[in-house]
């Protein structure tokens, strides 16, 4: 999408005011906050579904339970 907008990661970082770590995480398909995602959408003039994909995470048995 950056190529379509004639932008690079530096341009995106400056335009959104986000940290480099946010841009790096997006490039690696890692988790970023909704706030950061919305700033990126605003900078790219796109919908959040254009940059994010919902991936179902398998439930882990006993996750968060105290087994004492």
Buried (B, 14 or more C-beta within 10 A) or exposed (E): EEEEBEBEEEEBBEBBEBEEEBBEBBEEEEEBEEEBBEBBBEBBEBEEEEBBEEEEEEEEEEEEEEEE
